[in-house]
Amino acid sequence: MNETKRISAIVVITSVLLLGVLTLSTGVGSAENSNLSEQITPEELFELLSGNWSFNGTMTIGEQAMPTIGTRTVSLTGPTTADFVVVMEGEEGAETGEAWWDADREKFAIKEGDEEPRYYDLLPNGYGSTYEMDGLPELGIMENVTCEERETFVEDNTTVKTWLAKNTTGVVVAKWGGTFTRVEKAPVEEYERIGILVVGHGSPSDSWCAPVRSVVENVSLQYPVELGFLEFVPNETINIAVDKLDEAGVTKIIAVPLFISSHSRHIGEIEYVLGLREELPAMSMMSRQVFVEGKEMERSIVALEGRYRVSYMPIAKTVSAMGVTAKQHHGGVEAEEEELVPVDTPAEIVLTNAIDDHWAIADILVDRAAALIEDPANETIVLVAHGTDNKSNFAGWVNSSKSLAEQLRLKLRYGMGLDINDARYSFVFPNETLHSDLLVRAVVENVSMTSDPIVVPLMVSEGHFTGRKIPRLLENLSYAYPEEGARALTPHPNVAEWIELMVAKELSYPSVQIYDGEELLTITIEDAGKYHGEGVVEICPCVASAFRSTLRAFSEEELWNGTPHRGDVKINSGHPSDGHVMTFEYILRSSEDLTIDEGADIVNITADNYVYTFTRKSTNDSVTIRVKEELFPERFFELRTKCKLAKMGKGDVTKEEKKAFKLLWGELKEKLM
């Protein structure tokens, strides 16, 4: 999620002060001369363009020629070396513009002020374009013109630029020609350039893969995002996805496995392909029976000369005269094979956890279950996940599934007021030696003795398991089951949000900057949390909200004329909690510059209390930040009030209500962070 998206997801600005941020972003283009390669990278392009330039040229309008001189400054400001700020300064003063590489158009885009962007082709030794304009009133030309513009690199430190405008009859009505000479190179700083890799399992069926692709397309991040499948999709492999991120110039790849459990045996295979381990774990090498598009097959991995090949061999079933079913390999049928090939990338790679028991996924299950509930008191939700027969890994599947079932029960009861009988968990493939009681049929049969089962699959995408395998395992049993389209986690917007949250955990949290006299201070959220915890870092939702709102308010550079100064900032908070008060006071180093809304009640808090006004005292200009109401979980404030009153000895709260509030408290904190 990019910075603007993350901020707007939790605030509404009620008083806006705009600041123009001027960037020039370029992608990979080609520019050739004696010192340039055929295909340059963003880093090479920065080396070519960065620095201070002087220019000398002539503007001709009709018969009148006028000399022009000035400077151009190109310096790196963003987190990638393809981000520039450009300031053009001539006799008439400074002029700025924004530009970027448009990957969809494969064009170089330049935008001046409020005008629409223009698009340029990258030429062998520069860039250029032909475009239409509705006159040039600043030059006294009111008729429509066709402009031709080109900048050509002739040496490392010299470019030649030409621009001419023709009227509809082809007559040149204005032109400019001149030379740019670089007088000083800008230092090249190394910035971490992030890329996101979402790893899916894959399937021969496009109907399984399509919802996964849709989820990845809906991920909203400021970084390049690619999807790679572990197997079955040869044109969308992990290796191809990493190659695309390399082409984008990333130096760090955050890989997010879109798998139900971090204890899946496939995680070891993903680690191997990503170069995070040199050998596959022993568990991955074990042969096992799997289903591929409804066909039962034996999946095995064979190591040969330091390489691993995944093999799929069809299994045939035969029934003897005694009615006994036997399984055997198809004779004469060659196994289907894919090689696990480690990626080749200079980028650092980190792998996040899989879905496990994340609250955003629990919310999807709540939606799926709630749609089927008719008589809550007499209904029990039964989650059904894939599972594993591996003894050591099965415990991980059990723990996360148990946690999801508990979250589901609490959120239905205390978030939606649906007081269901219970929520249970089960598996298609449990370890039957130790946990035969967790086989989905056994759980549904057990539940049926006291209530009506509602079976909700815990699967990434719909396919053989949701459409055939689970219904067959539950044959002749009575239960409710979701309609097609609601039998898996995808498609659901929370999956994209989960990916964004997993990425956010791997990123550095932004810091607040404020001047204390002449000293520029950098304050982290850990600093604020340590102050709140009196020496121990304690970041609660209130600390997170106060800190995040300060970040957003201080980003209005026009309001503060750059960076705010202590003593020139006043904050009014609608929330009276210690977390808010201590965070704001720590940032301001003042209690006098912080006020709390009169009548704010620490017990009866609502979304209306999460409002903060930041005022620049020297100008009396201000910006107000408000946390969006939809960010708060259902019944969060009601449960909070009950817990507060009980703590004060003025009311009762059950253990389950405390547990539900703690769950929602953690969810809110992660959203605010």
C-alpha positions in Angstrom: 0.0 0.0 0.0 1.6 3.3 -1.0 2.1 6.0 1.6 -0.8 8.1 0.4 -3.1 5.1 0.3 -2.1 4.0 3.8 -2.7 7.4 5.2 -6.0 8.0 3.4 -7.1 4.6 4.7 -7.2 6.0 8.2 -7.7 9.8 7.9 -9.9 12.4 6.3 -8.5 15.8 5.9 -11.0 18.5 6.7 -8.7 21.4 6.0 -6.4 20.9 3.0 -3.2 22.8 2.2 -1.6 21.6 -1.0 2.1 21.3 -1.8 3.5 20.5 -5.2 6.0 17.7 -5.1 8.0 17.8 -8.3 9.5 14.5 -9.5 10.9 13.1 -12.6 10.6 9.3 -12.7 12.0 7.4 -15.6 12.0 3.7 -16.5 14.4 1.8 -18.6 14.9 3.4 -22.0 17.6 3.4 -24.7 20.0 6.2 -25.4 23.1 5.4 -27.4 26.4 7.2 -28.0 30.0 6.3 -27.6 29.5 6.0 -23.8 26.0 4.5 -23.6 25.0 0.9 -23.7 22.1 -0.2 -25.9 19.7 -0.7 -23.0 20.3 1.5 -20.0 18.9 0.9 -16.5 17.3 3.6 -14.3 20.6 3.9 -12.4 22.5 4.5 -15.6 19.9 7.1 -16.7 20.3 8.9 -13.4 24.0 9.0 -13.9 23.4 10.5 -17.3 20.9 13.2 -16.2 21.8 14.0 -12.6 23.5 17.1 -11.5 23.6 20.9 -12.2 23.3 22.0 -15.8 23.7 25.3 -17.5 21.9 26.0 -20.8 22.4 28.5 -23.6 20.0 28.8 -26.5 17.9 31.0 -28.7 14.1 31.4 -28.7 12.7 32.6 -32.1 9.2 33.9 -32.5 8.4 34.8 -36.1 11.4 36.9 -37.1 12.4 37.9 -33.6 15.3 36.0 -32.0 16.0 36.2 -28.3 18.9 34.6 -26.4 18.1 32.5 -23.3 20.3 31.3 -20.6 19.6 29.4 -17.3 20.2 26.3 -15.3 18.7 22.9 -14.8 19.1 20.9 -11.5 18.4 17.2 -11.4 18.7 15.5 -8.1 17.5 12.2 -6.5 14.8 12.6 -4.0 12.8 9.4 -3.9 13.5 5.8 -2.6 14.4 4.6 -6.1 17.2 5.9 -8.4 14.6 6.5 -11.0 13.0 9.3 -9.1 14.2 12.9 -9.8 13.3 16.4 -9.0 13.8 18.8 -11.8 14.1 22.6 -11.3 14.5 24.8 -14.5 15.6 28.3 -13.7 16.0 30.9 -16.4 15.8 34.7 -16.6 12.1 34.6 -15.7 12.7 32.6 -12.6 12.1 29.0 -11.6 9.8 26.6 -13.5 9.2 23.0 -12.3 7.5 20.0 -13.8 6.7 16.3 -13.1 7.7 13.4 -15.3 7.7 9.6 -15.2 8.1 6.5 -17.2 4.7 5.2 -18.2 5.2 1.4 -18.5 1.7 0.8 -20.0 2.4 3.2 -22.9 6.1 2.6 -22.9 6.5 6.3 -23.1 8.3 9.0 -21.2 5.7 11.3 -19.6 6.2 15.0 -18.7 3.7 17.1 -16.9 4.0 20.9 -16.3 1.8 22.5 -13.6 -1.8 21.6 -14.0 -1.5 20.7 -17.7 -2.1 17.2 -19.0 1.1 15.1 -19.4 2.8 14.8 -22.7 4.4 11.5 -23.8 7.8 11.1 -25.4 9.5 8.2 -27.3 12.9 7.2 -26.2 15.2 7.5 -29.1 18.6 5.8 -29.7 20.4 8.9 -28.3 17.8 10.8 -26.4 14.0 11.3 -26.3 11.5 13.2 -28.4 7.9 13.7 -29.3 5.4 15.4 -31.6 2.3 16.8 -29.9 -0.6 19.2 -30.4 -1.2 22.4 -28.4 -4.1 24.8 -28.4 -2.0 27.8 -29.0 0.9 29.3 -27.0 -0.6 32.4 -25.4 2.5 33.0 -23.3 4.3 33.6 -26.6 1.4 35.6 -28.1 0.5 32.7 -30.4 -3.3 31.9 -30.3 -3.6 29.5 -33.2 -3.3 25.7 -32.8 0.2 24.4 -33.3 2.0 21.1 -33.7 5.2 20.9 -31.6 8.2 18.8 -32.3 10.6 18.4 -29.3 13.8 16.5 -28.9 16.7 16.3 -26.5 19.8 14.5 -27.7 22.8 13.3 -25.7 26.0 14.2 -27.6 28.5 13.6 -24.8 28.3 12.6 -21.2 28.0 16.2 -20.0 26.3 17.7 -23.1 22.9 17.5 -24.6 21.3 19.4 -27.5 17.7 20.3 -27.3 15.4 21.5 -30.1 11.8 22.6 -30.0 9.7 24.0 -32.8 6.0 24.8 -33.3 4.2 24.8 -36.6 0.8 26.1 -37.4 -1.9 24.2 -39.4 -0.3 25.2 -42.7 3.1 23.9 -41.7 4.7 27.3 -41.0 7.2 27.5 -38.1 5.8 30.1 -35.7 8.2 29.6 -32.9 11.3 27.6 -32.1 14.0 27.1 -29.5 17.4 25.5 -29.8 20.2 25.3 -27.4 22.8 23.3 -25.5 22.8 21.9 -21.9 26.2 21.5 -20.3 26.5 19.7 -17.0 28.7 21.6 -14.6 28.4 19.4 -11.6 27.3 15.8 -11.1 25.0 14.9 -8.3 26.2 12.3 -5.8 24.5 8.9 -6.4 23.1 7.6 -3.1 22.1 4.0 -2.7 18.4 3.6 -1.8 16.5 0.4 -1.1 14.2 -0.3 -4.0 11.4 -2.6 -2.9 9.6 -5.1 -5.1 6.7 -7.4 -4.1 6.4 -11.1 -5.1 3.2 -12.9 -4.4 3.7 -16.7 -4.5 0.7 -18.9 -5.4 0.6 -22.6 -5.6 -0.9 -22.8 -9.1 -3.2 -25.2 -10.9 -3.6 -26.5 -14.4 -7.1 -25.0 -14.2 -7.3 -21.3 -15.2 -10.5 -21.1 -13.1 -8.4 -21.7 -10.0 -5.6 -19.2 -11.0 -7.9 -16.4 -12.2 -9.2 -15.3 -8.8 -5.6 -15.3 -7.5 -4.5 -13.1 -10.3 -7.4 -10.8 -9.6 -6.4 -10.4 -6.0 -2.8 -9.5 -6.9 -4.1 -6.9 -9.4 -6.0 -5.3 -6.6 -3.0 -5.0 -4.3 -2.4 -1.2 -3.9 1.2 -0.5 -3.2 3.7 2.0 -4.4 6.1 -0.8 -5.3 6.1 -3.1 -8.4 4.0 -6.3 -7.6 4.4 -9.6 -9.5 2.7 -12.9 -9.1 4.6 -16.2 -9.5 3.2 -19.7 -9.2 5.1 -22.6 -7.7 3.9 -25.1 -10.2 1.5 -25.9 -13.0 1.6 -22.5 -14.7 4.8 -22.4 -16.9 4.3 -18.9 -18.2 3.9 -17.4 -14.7 6.6 -19.0 -12.6 8.3 -17.6 -9.6 11.5 -17.2 -11.7 9.7 -15.2 -14.4 8.2 -12.9 -11.7 11.6 -12.3 -10.1 13.1 -11.5 -13.5 10.4 -8.9 -14.0 11.2 -7.3 -10.6 14.9 -7.3 -11.5 14.1 -5.5 -14.7 12.3 -2.9 -12.5 15.5 -2.3 -10.7 14.5 -3.6 -7.2 17.2 -4.3 -4.6 14.9 -6.0 -2.1 12.0 -8.5 -2.8 9.3 -9.1 -0.2 7.8 -12.5 -1.0 4.3 -13.2 0.3 3.2 -16.9 0.1 -0.5 -17.0 -0.6 -0.8 -20.3 1.2 -3.1 -21.3 4.0 -0.4 -22.4 6.4 3.3 -21.6 7.0 3.5 -25.3 7.9 2.7 -26.4 4.4 5.4 -28.6 2.9 5.4 -26.3 -0.1 7.0 -23.5 2.0 10.3 -25.4 2.0 10.1 -25.6 -1.8 9.4 -21.9 -2.1 12.4 -21.1 0.2 14.6 -23.3 -2.1 13.4 -21.6 -5.3 13.9 -18.1 -3.7 17.5 -19.1 -2.7 16.7 -19.0 1.0 17.9 -22.5 1.6 20.4 -24.7 -0.3 18.5 -28.0 0.0 14.9 -29.1 0.3 13.8 -30.3 3.7 13.4 -34.0 4.1 9.6 -33.6 4.4 9.4 -32.1 0.8 11.2 -35.2 -0.6 8.6 -37.6 0.7 6.2 -39.0 -1.9 2.5 -38.5 -1.3 -0.9 -38.8 -2.9 -2.4 -35.6 -4.3 -5.3 -34.5 -6.4 -4.6 -32.6 -9.6 -7.9 -31.5 -11.2 -9.6 -34.4 -9.6 -7.1 -37.0 -10.7 -5.3 -38.8 -7.9 -1.6 -38.8 -8.5 1.6 -39.5 -6.6 3.8 -36.4 -6.2 7.4 -37.0 -5.5 10.6 -34.9 -5.7 13.8 -36.5 -7.0 17.3 -35.0 -6.5 19.6 -35.6 -9.4 23.0 -34.0 -9.8 22.2 -31.2 -7.5 18.8 -30.4 -9.1 15.3 -31.2 -8.0 12.5 -32.4 -10.2 8.9 -32.6 -9.2 7.2 -35.7 -10.6 3.5 -36.5 -10.9 2.5 -40.1 -11.7 -1.2 -41.0 -12.2 -2.6 -43.6 -9.8 -5.2 -46.1 -10.9 -7.8 -47.7 -8.7 -8.9 -51.3 -9.0 -11.6 -53.2 -7.1 -11.0 -56.9 -6.4 -13.7 -59.6 -6.4 -13.8 -59.2 -2.6 -14.6 -55.5 -3.0 -11.2 -54.3 -1.8 -9.9 -51.1 -3.5 -6.2 -51.1 -4.5 -4.1 -48.3 -5.9 -1.4 -48.7 -8.5 0.5 -46.6 -10.9 -0.6 -46.6 -14.5 1.7 -48.8 -16.5 3.4 -47.3 -19.5 2.3 -43.7 -18.5 5.2 -41.3 -18.2 5.2 -39.0 -15.2 4.7 -35.3 -15.6 7.8 -33.4 -14.4 8.8 -29.8 -13.5 12.2 -28.7 -12.3 12.6 -26.5 -9.2 15.1 -23.9 -10.4 16.5 -21.3 -7.9 16.0 -17.7 -9.0 19.0 -15.7 -10.2 18.8 -12.3 -8.8 21.1 -9.8 -7.0 18.2 -8.6 -4.9 17.8 -9.4 -1.2 14.7 -11.7 -0.7 12.7 -12.0 2.5 9.8 -14.4 2.9 6.8 -13.5 5.1 4.5 -15.9 6.9 1.6 -17.5 5.1 -2.0 -16.8 6.0 -2.0 -18.8 9.2 -4.5 -17.2 11.6 -4.5 -13.5 10.4 -7.6 -11.5 11.4 -8.1 -10.2 7.9 -8.7 -13.8 6.8 -10.9 -14.5 9.8 -13.1 -11.7 8.6 -13.5 -13.4 5.2 -14.6 -16.6 7.0 -17.1 -14.4 9.1 -18.6 -13.1 5.8 -18.8 -16.6 4.4 -20.4 -18.1 7.5 -22.8 -15.2 8.2 -24.4 -15.6 4.8 -25.5 -19.2 5.8 -26.6 -18.6 9.4 -30.4 -18.9 9.9 -30.7 -20.2 13.5 -27.5 -19.2 15.3 -28.1 -20.9 18.6 -28.6 -24.2 16.9 -25.8 -23.9 14.3 -22.1 -24.7 14.5 -19.5 -23.5 11.9 -17.0 -26.2 10.8 -13.9 -24.8 9.0 -12.3 -27.3 6.7 -8.7 -26.9 5.6 -6.3 -29.1 3.5 -4.1 -30.2 6.3 -1.1 -32.5 6.2 -0.3 -36.1 7.2 3.2 -35.0 8.5 3.3 -35.3 12.2 5.6 -32.5 13.0 3.9 -30.0 10.7 0.3 -30.9 11.5 0.5 -29.2 14.9 1.0 -25.9 13.1 -2.1 -26.5 10.9 -4.0 -27.3 14.1 -2.9 -24.2 16.0 -3.8 -21.7 13.3 -7.1 -23.4 12.4 -8.1 -23.5 16.0 -7.3 -19.8 16.3 -9.3 -18.9 13.2 -12.3 -20.9 14.5 -12.1 -19.0 17.8 -11.9 -15.7 16.1 -14.8 -16.7 13.9 -16.9 -17.6 16.9 -16.0 -14.4 18.8 -16.6 -12.1 15.8 -19.9 -13.6 15.0 -21.1 -13.4 18.6 -19.7 -10.1 19.7 -19.1 -8.4 16.4 -22.3 -9.3 14.6 -24.6 -10.4 17.4 -24.9 -13.9 16.0 -24.7 -16.1 19.0 -23.8 -19.4 17.3 -23.6 -22.7 19.1 -19.9 -23.1 18.4 -17.1 -23.0 15.7 -14.9 -26.0 15.0 -12.1 -26.8 12.6 -11.3 -29.9 10.5 -9.2 -31.2 7.7 -9.4 -33.0 4.4 -6.0 -34.6 5.2 -5.3 -34.8 9.0 -2.7 -37.0 10.5 -5.0 -39.9 10.8 -2.7 -41.8 13.2 -2.8 -39.0 15.8 -5.9 -37.0 14.8 -8.4 -39.1 13.0 -11.1 -37.2 14.9 -10.2 -34.1 12.9 -11.1 -35.6 9.6 -13.9 -33.3 8.2 -16.5 -36.1 8.1 -15.8 -37.1 11.7 -16.1 -33.5 12.9 -19.4 -32.9 11.0 -20.8 -36.1 12.3 -19.9 -35.1 15.8 -21.4 -31.6 15.4 -24.6 -33.1 13.9 -25.4 -34.8 17.2 -26.1 -31.5 18.9 -26.5 -28.8 16.2 -26.7 -28.1 12.5 -23.3 -27.9 10.8 -22.3 -25.1 8.5 -19.2 -26.1 6.5 -16.9 -23.3 5.4 -13.9 -24.3 3.3 -10.6 -22.7 4.3 -9.0 -22.8 0.8 -7.2 -20.2 -1.3 -9.2 -20.7 -4.4 -12.1 -22.8 -5.6 -11.4 -26.0 -7.4 -11.4 -29.8 -7.0 -11.4 -29.6 -3.2 -14.3 -27.1 -2.8 -16.3 -28.5 -5.6 -15.9 -32.2 -5.4 -13.6 -33.5 -2.7 -15.3 -32.0 0.4 -18.9 -32.8 -0.8 -17.8 -36.4 -1.4 -16.3 -36.7 2.0 -19.5 -35.5 3.5 -21.8 -37.6 1.3 -25.1 -38.5 2.9 -24.6 -36.0 5.7 -26.8 -32.9 6.3 -25.0 -29.6 6.4 -25.1 -26.1 4.9 -22.4 -25.2 2.3 -21.6 -21.9 0.5 -22.6 -21.3 -3.1 -20.0 -21.3 -5.9 -18.1 -18.1 -5.7 -18.1 -18.1 -1.9 -16.3 -21.4 -1.2 -12.7 -20.0 -0.9 -10.8 -16.9 0.3 -10.6 -15.6 -3.2 -12.2 -13.5 -4.5 -12.5 -11.2 -1.5 -10.9 -7.8 -1.0 -9.5 -8.8 2.4 -6.9 -11.0 0.6 -5.4 -8.0 -1.1 -5.4 -6.2 2.2 -3.7 -9.1 3.9 -0.9 -9.0 1.3 -0.5 -5.3 1.9 -0.4 -5.8 5.7 2.2 -8.5 5.3 4.4 -6.3 3.2 4.0 -3.4 5.6 5.5 -5.5 8.4 8.7 -5.8 6.5 9.0 -2.1 5.8 10.6 0.6 7.9 8.0 2.6 9.7 8.3 6.4 8.8 9.7 8.8 11.4 8.4 12.2 12.5 10.8 15.1 12.0 10.6 18.3 13.9 13.1 21.1 14.7 14.1 21.8 18.3 15.7 25.1 17.9 18.3 24.6 15.2 18.5 20.8 15.7 16.5 18.6 13.4 15.1 15.7 15.4 14.0 12.3 14.0 11.4 10.6 16.3 10.4 7.0 15.7 7.2 5.3 16.8 9.4 3.1 19.1 10.6 6.3 20.8 7.0 7.4 21.4 6.1 3.9 22.6 9.0 3.8 25.0 8.0 7.1 26.5 4.4 5.8 26.8 5.7 2.6 28.4 8.0 4.4 30.7 11.1 2.7 29.4 9.5 -0.3 27.8 8.2 0.0 24.2 4.4 0.0 24.5 2.6 0.8 21.2 -1.2 0.7 21.7 -3.8 1.8 19.2 -3.8 5.2 20.8 0.0 5.7 20.4 -0.3 4.4 16.8 -3.2 6.8 16.0 -1.5 9.8 17.5 1.8 9.1 15.8 0.3 8.3 12.4 -1.8 11.5 12.5 1.2 13.5 13.3 3.0 12.1 10.3 0.1 13.0 8.1 -0.2 16.5 9.5 3.5 17.2 9.3 3.5 16.1 5.6 1.7 19.3 4.7 5.0 21.2 4.1 3.3 24.3 2.8 1.6 24.7 6.1 4.8 24.5 8.1 7.0 26.1 5.4 9.0 22.9 5.4 9.5 21.1 8.6 7.6 22.1 11.8 9.4 23.7 14.8 8.7 22.9 18.4 7.1 25.9 20.0 5.3 26.7 16.7 3.0 23.7 16.8 -0.3 23.4 18.8 -2.3 20.2 18.8 -5.9 19.7 19.9 -6.9 16.1 20.4 -10.4 14.7 20.8 -9.1 11.7 22.6 -8.0 12.0 26.3 -6.1 8.7 26.6 -2.6 8.4 28.1 -1.4 7.0 24.7 -2.5 10.1 22.9 -1.4 12.6 25.4 2.0 11.1 26.0 2.7 10.6 22.3 1.8 14.2 21.4 3.7 15.6 24.4 6.8 13.6 23.6 6.8 14.9 20.0 6.1 18.5 21.1 8.2 18.3 24.3 5.4 20.4 25.8 2.2 19.9 27.6 1.2 23.6 27.1 0.9 23.1 23.4 -1.5 20.2 23.7 -5.2 20.6 24.5 -8.0 18.0 24.9 -11.6 18.6 23.8 -13.6 19.7 26.8 -15.9 17.0 28.0 -14.0 14.2 26.4 -14.9 11.0 28.4 -12.2 8.3 28.6 -14.9 5.7 29.2 -17.4 6.5 26.5 -15.1 6.9 23.5 -16.4 6.8 19.9 -14.9 7.3 16.5 -15.6 11.0 16.9 -12.9 11.2 19.5 -10.2 10.2 16.9 -9.9 13.8 15.6 -6.8 16.0 15.8 -6.2 19.6 14.8 -2.6 20.7 14.2 -2.1 24.4 14.2 0.9 26.5 13.2 0.9 29.1 15.9 2.9 31.7 13.9 0.3 31.8 11.1 -2.8 30.3 12.8 -3.1 28.0 9.8 -4.2 24.4 10.6 -5.0 21.0 9.3 -7.4 18.6 10.9 -6.9 14.8 10.7 -9.8 12.4 11.4 -9.6 8.6 11.6 -12.2 7.0 9.3 -15.1 5.4 11.1 -15.1 2.3 9.0 -11.6 1.5 10.3 -13.0 0.5 13.7 -14.2 -3.1 14.1 -17.9 -3.8 14.8 -18.8 -3.2 18.4 -15.3 -2.2 19.3 -16.4 0.8 21.3 -19.2 -1.0 23.0 -16.8 -3.7 24.3 -14.2 -1.1 25.2 -16.8 0.7 27.4 -17.8 -2.5 29.1 -14.2 -3.4 29.9 -13.4 0.1 31.2 -16.4 0.2 33.4 -15.7 -3.3 34.8 -12.1 -2.2 35.5 -13.5 0.7 37.5 -15.8 -1.6 39.4 -18.9 -0.1 37.8 -20.1 -3.0 35.7 -19.6 -6.6 34.7 -17.7 -8.1 31.7 -17.4 -11.8 30.8 -14.1 -13.5 30.0 -15.3 -14.0 26.4 -16.1 -10.3 26.1 -12.6 -9.5 27.3 -11.2 -11.9 24.8 -13.3 -10.4 22.0 -12.2 -6.9 22.9 -8.5 -7.9 23.0 -8.9 -9.5 19.5 -10.5 -6.3 18.1 -7.9 -4.1 19.9 -5.0 -6.0 18.1 -6.8 -5.7 14.8 -7.2 -1.9 15.2 -3.6 -1.5 16.2 -2.4 -3.3 13.0 -4.7 -1.2 10.9 -3.5 2.1 12.5 0.2 1.0 12.1 
